[in-house]
Amino acid sequence: MTRRFVDLSITLDPEVVTDPPFMRPSITRQTHRETVSEAAMFFPGITAEAMAGGEGFAASEVLKLSTHNGTHLDAPWHYHPTMNNGERAITIDEVPLDWCFRPGVKLDFRHLPDGHIVTADEVERELSRIGHTLAPLDIVVVNTAAGAALGQPYFLGKGCGMGYEATMYLTSRGVRVTGTDAWSWDAPFSHTAARVAETGDYSLVWEGHKAGREIGYCHMEKLTNLDQLPASGFTLSCFPAKIKGGSAGWTRAVAIFEDEGA
């Protein structure tokens, strides 16, 4: 039995378009020589040449970073102050670890147009197509057209979104963690804004997120490499960074396959 890993997390890189301009991270990097002055605070008189190997140490400094940058897991607190019809919504440091290491299921919605709102019926049909019956705590990820657009200027407007009824279909069957390769679990804001302008119905904004008011759940956003996954047969690991009171946590999401053979 051998173990194989597929990395589902994007790289935190300010130069790659994965967020709107106001949200992009800012990172500085120090070379091995540039950190010697910091080492001298602990070891007066030290030089790079005096250190093992004749060099100091490299370091990185994050000047600006949102918990929603990069691949991350959103906590129910992000969506609304309450969940489960009145309980206080849990923050990212309160998310049960048991939710974050479970069998994975992939729904392939790459064929759906940008801005499309996935329905419960479409989720049910896709599950039937792949021959999977949901079990409580399955982690369900959604492969959209956004996955192939990562880093492109139009990334934020790509992919379908999971609507209220599709989200409730999953959570009412015991799913507590979901994910998407798009910027948001919901449809891109540009498409939602057009629907709101046409209907005057502002409840359409974040309808998938807001389903967490009724059943608390988490979702990952900005996953990658979902096209490399089969529909099922893998374990998904997605433990978030433990940030006190956080609305989200950075996540190194990984699909794990136990392959038979040498």
C-alpha positions in Angstrom: 0.0 0.0 0.0 1.4 3.4 -1.0 0.2 6.8 -0.2 -0.2 9.6 -2.8 -0.9 13.3 -2.2 -2.5 15.9 -4.4 -2.0 19.5 -3.2 -5.3 21.4 -3.5 -3.9 24.7 -2.1 -2.8 27.7 -4.1 0.4 29.5 -3.4 0.3 32.9 -1.5 1.8 35.1 -4.1 1.0 38.9 -4.4 1.8 38.8 -8.1 -0.8 36.1 -8.9 -4.4 37.3 -9.4 -6.5 35.4 -6.8 -8.2 38.4 -5.0 -9.4 41.9 -5.9 -6.7 44.5 -5.6 -7.7 45.8 -2.1 -7.4 42.2 -0.7 -4.0 41.2 -2.1 -1.3 40.2 0.3 2.0 42.0 0.8 5.1 39.9 1.5 8.7 41.0 1.9 11.6 38.5 1.8 15.0 38.9 3.6 18.1 37.2 2.2 20.5 35.2 4.3 22.8 38.3 4.6 20.0 40.7 5.5 19.1 38.9 8.7 22.6 39.1 10.3 21.8 42.3 12.1 18.8 40.5 13.7 21.0 37.6 14.8 23.4 40.2 16.4 20.6 41.2 18.8 21.1 37.8 20.4 24.8 37.2 19.6 26.6 40.5 19.7 29.4 40.8 17.2 28.3 37.9 15.0 28.9 38.1 11.2 27.5 36.0 8.4 31.0 34.5 7.8 31.2 33.4 11.4 28.0 31.4 11.2 27.9 27.7 10.1 28.1 27.7 6.3 29.1 31.3 6.1 25.6 32.6 5.8 22.8 33.9 8.0 19.2 32.8 7.6 16.4 33.7 5.2 13.1 35.1 6.4 9.8 36.4 5.1 7.7 39.2 6.6 4.0 39.4 5.9 3.1 43.1 5.8 -0.6 42.6 4.9 -2.6 39.4 4.9 -6.3 38.6 5.2 -7.4 35.2 6.6 -9.3 35.0 3.3 -6.2 35.2 1.2 -5.1 32.0 -0.4 -6.8 28.7 0.1 -8.7 29.1 3.3 -11.5 27.6 5.3 -14.4 29.9 6.2 -16.0 29.5 9.6 -19.8 29.9 10.2 -19.0 33.2 12.0 -18.0 34.6 8.7 -21.5 34.2 7.3 -23.6 35.3 10.2 -23.5 35.9 14.0 -25.7 32.8 14.6 -26.0 29.3 13.1 -28.3 26.3 13.6 -31.3 28.7 13.9 -30.1 30.8 16.8 -26.9 29.4 18.3 -23.8 31.6 18.4 -21.8 30.8 15.2 -18.5 29.2 15.8 -15.2 30.9 14.9 -12.4 29.2 13.1 -10.6 28.2 16.3 -13.7 26.4 17.4 -14.3 24.3 14.2 -14.2 20.6 15.2 -11.1 19.0 13.9 -13.2 15.9 13.2 -14.8 17.9 10.3 -11.5 18.5 8.6 -10.2 15.0 7.8 -12.8 13.0 6.0 -13.7 11.1 2.8 -13.8 13.5 -0.1 -16.4 13.8 -2.9 -16.0 15.9 -6.1 -18.8 17.3 -8.0 -17.9 18.3 -11.5 -19.7 21.5 -12.6 -17.1 22.8 -15.0 -19.6 22.7 -17.8 -22.0 25.2 -16.1 -21.8 28.8 -17.2 -20.2 31.6 -15.2 -22.6 33.0 -12.7 -24.9 30.0 -12.8 -26.6 29.2 -9.4 -26.4 25.5 -8.8 -29.6 24.0 -7.6 -30.4 21.0 -5.3 -31.6 19.1 -8.3 -28.3 19.6 -10.1 -26.4 18.4 -7.0 -28.6 15.3 -6.8 -28.1 14.5 -10.5 -24.4 14.8 -10.2 -24.3 12.5 -7.2 -26.3 10.0 -9.2 -24.0 10.3 -12.2 -20.9 9.5 -10.1 -22.7 6.9 -8.1 -22.2 8.3 -4.7 -24.5 8.5 -1.7 -23.6 11.2 0.7 -22.6 10.2 4.2 -22.5 12.5 7.2 -19.2 14.5 7.3 -18.2 13.8 3.7 -16.2 16.7 2.5 -17.7 17.9 -0.8 -15.7 20.0 -3.2 -17.0 21.6 -6.4 -14.9 21.8 -9.6 -16.0 24.8 -11.6 -14.7 26.7 -14.6 -12.8 29.0 -12.3 -10.2 26.4 -11.6 -8.6 26.7 -15.1 -8.6 30.6 -14.8 -6.5 30.8 -11.6 -4.2 33.8 -11.9 -5.9 35.3 -14.9 -7.4 38.8 -14.7 -10.9 37.4 -15.1 -10.6 34.8 -12.4 -12.9 36.6 -10.0 -15.8 36.4 -12.4 -15.4 32.8 -13.4 -17.3 29.7 -12.3 -20.7 28.8 -11.1 -21.9 29.4 -7.5 -23.6 27.1 -4.9 -27.0 28.6 -4.0 -29.0 28.4 -0.9 -30.9 25.2 -1.9 -27.8 23.4 -3.1 -26.0 24.3 0.1 -28.9 23.1 2.2 -29.1 19.9 0.2 -25.6 19.1 1.4 -25.7 20.3 5.0 -29.1 18.7 5.6 -27.4 15.4 4.8 -24.7 15.9 7.4 -22.0 17.6 5.2 -20.1 20.1 7.3 -17.2 21.1 5.1 -17.4 21.9 1.4 -15.1 23.7 -1.0 -14.7 25.3 -4.4 -11.9 26.3 -6.8 -13.7 29.6 -7.4 -13.1 32.9 -5.5 -16.4 32.4 -3.6 -18.7 29.5 -2.7 -21.5 31.7 -4.1 -21.7 33.0 -7.7 -19.2 35.7 -8.6 -20.3 39.1 -7.3 -20.5 40.6 -10.8 -23.2 38.1 -11.8 -25.0 38.4 -8.5 -25.0 42.2 -8.8 -26.7 41.9 -12.2 -29.4 39.7 -10.7 -30.0 42.1 -7.8 -30.2 45.0 -10.2 -32.8 43.1 -12.3 -34.9 41.9 -9.4 -34.2 44.3 -6.5 -33.8 41.3 -4.3 -30.8 41.8 -2.0 -31.3 38.5 -0.3 -29.6 36.9 -3.4 -26.3 38.3 -2.1 -24.3 35.4 -0.5 -27.3 33.1 -0.5 -25.0 30.0 -0.2 -23.0 31.5 2.6 -26.1 32.6 4.4 -27.5 29.1 4.5 -25.1 28.7 7.4 -27.7 30.5 9.6 -29.8 27.4 9.5 -27.1 24.7 9.6 -23.6 25.7 10.5 -21.0 24.6 8.1 -17.6 25.6 6.7 -16.4 25.9 3.1 -13.0 26.3 1.5 -12.4 28.8 -1.3 -9.7 29.1 -3.9 -8.8 25.4 -4.1 -6.8 24.2 -7.0 -6.0 20.9 -8.9 -9.6 19.7 -8.5 -9.4 18.5 -12.1 -6.9 15.9 -10.9 -9.3 14.3 -8.5 -11.7 11.4 -9.2 -15.3 11.7 -8.0 -14.5 9.8 -4.8 -12.0 7.4 -3.3 -9.8 9.8 -1.5 -9.5 11.4 2.0 -9.4 15.2 2.2 -7.3 16.9 4.9 -8.1 20.6 5.5 -7.1 21.7 9.0 -7.2 25.6 9.3 -4.8 27.8 11.1 -6.0 28.4 14.7 -6.8 32.1 14.9 -8.6 33.3 18.0 -12.1 34.5 17.0 -11.2 34.3 13.3 -13.7 34.3 10.5 -11.4 32.0 8.4 -8.1 30.3 8.6 -5.4 29.6 6.0 -5.6 25.9 5.0 -3.2 23.5 3.3 -5.8 21.4 1.7 -4.6 18.0 0.5 -6.2 15.0 -1.1 -4.8 11.7 0.1 -5.0 8.4 -1.9 -4.2 5.0 -0.5 -3.1 3.1 -3.6 -2.7 -0.6 -3.6 0.6 -2.1 -4.8 4.3 -1.6 -4.0 
